[in-house]
Amino acid sequence: MTGNAPAVSVSGTYLTFQVASEEYGIEILKVREIIGMLPITPVPGSPAVMQGVVNLRGKVIPVLSMRTRFGLPPGEPHPHNVVIVVDGGDGTQIGLAVDRVREVAKFSEVDTEPPPSYGLNIDASMVAALGKSQNRIRILLDLAKVLAAI
C-alpha cells in the first residue's frame, strides 16, 4: 500500500477469530456456518494454502489454512480449531481453518482505521481496516482478497 491510499470506511458486524496470536474478523453476512474439524482429505497438486477437502453433509468443501495464507507456520491441533464455512461467491462454499472463533463484534466507522502501509505481518491488501474495541485491535479482512489468488 502507498501513503496515498484512500481512507477506508468500514462498519458492520464481524465474526472474529484467532490465528496464532492475532485476532481477525470477517463480515458475518459472508459466514454460512462454523463446524468442528472434520477429517480433511488432501488433494494432490493443490496450492499449499489448501489443506484439502471435507465432506459436509454430502457436499465437498475445500478447506484453506489461514495460517498458511498468512505465511505462518502450522500450529498444533487443538480442540478449539474450527472451520468457518464462508460464501466464496457463485454459490460456492469454502472452509477457512482457524485456531479458534472469538466472538461476534460490531464496528462503527469511528471504531475502524485504514491499515498502516507497513508493519503488518500479513499481506496488507487483504486488510479492509483495523477495528478497535475493548482495548484490542482486530484485523478486519476483505474476504474476496483473502480468497483471491488461490
JOLINTA-V530792 format. One record per run of one state. SS is the DSSP state (~ for helix, > for strand, _ for the rest). FROM is the first residue (numbers start at 1). TO is the last residue. Records with the same first field share a line. If there is no record, write none. Layout:
# JOLINTA-V530792
SS->FROM-TO  FROM-TO
This chain:
# JOLINTA-V530792
_->1-11  20-21  37-40  42-49  57-58  70-81  90-91  99-99  108-108  114-123  134-135  142-142  148-150
>->12-19  22-27  31-36  41-41  50-56  59-65  82-89  92-98  100-107  112-113  127-133  136-141
~->28-30  66-69  109-111  124-126  143-147
